[in-house]
Amino acid sequence: QVQLVESGGGLVQPGGSLRLSCTAPGIMFSIYDMAWYRQAPGKQRELAAEASSGGRTNYADSVKGRFTISRDNAKNTVYLQMNSLKPEDTAVYYCHAEHSLFTSRFYWGQGTQVTVSS
């Protein structure tokens, strides 16, 4: 069973920064599309950012210009650099890996809490 391991969440003041990491051992990482989703209390899970196996990136409008997703295929790791954080960024952040060809083959991380508060 593939397990995605997330780290880097925590409590930060508005305007601060955090970097999330997600390591995906046991998969051929380079052919997986990687993404970060987030779920705020009482809301549906939503896509925050994604990085395809081919290197394309995409961001939710709400995080454009503040968040940067990147991946290191040699380390089987995807990152989410979050700058200029706002209270509305408070959520559980989930890592997601989806095979670029066989989309029924996907995995979720356990989630990491990000709280933006003064």
HELIX and SHEET records of a PDB file:
HELIX    1   1 PHE A   29  ILE A   31  5                                   3    
HELIX    2   2 ASN A   73  LYS A   75  5                                   3    
HELIX    3   3 PRO A   87  ASP A   89  5                                   3    
SHEET    1   A 4 VAL A   5  SER A   7  0                                        
SHEET    2   A 4 LEU A  18  THR A  23 -1                                        
SHEET    3   A 4 THR A  77  MET A  82 -1                                        
SHEET    4   A 4 PHE A  67  ASP A  72 -1                                        
SHEET    1   B 6 GLY A  10  VAL A  12  0                                        
SHEET    2   B 6 THR A 112  VAL A 116  1                                        
SHEET    3   B 6 ALA A  91  HIS A  99 -1                                        
SHEET    4   B 6 TYR A  32  GLN A  39 -1                                        
SHEET    5   B 6 GLU A  46  ALA A  51 -1                                        
SHEET    6   B 6 THR A  57  TYR A  59 -1                                        
SHEET    1   C 4 GLY A  10  VAL A  12  0                                        
SHEET    2   C 4 THR A 112  VAL A 116  1                                        
SHEET    3   C 4 ALA A  91  HIS A  99 -1                                        
SHEET    4   C 4 PHE A 106  TRP A 108 -1                                        
END                                                                             
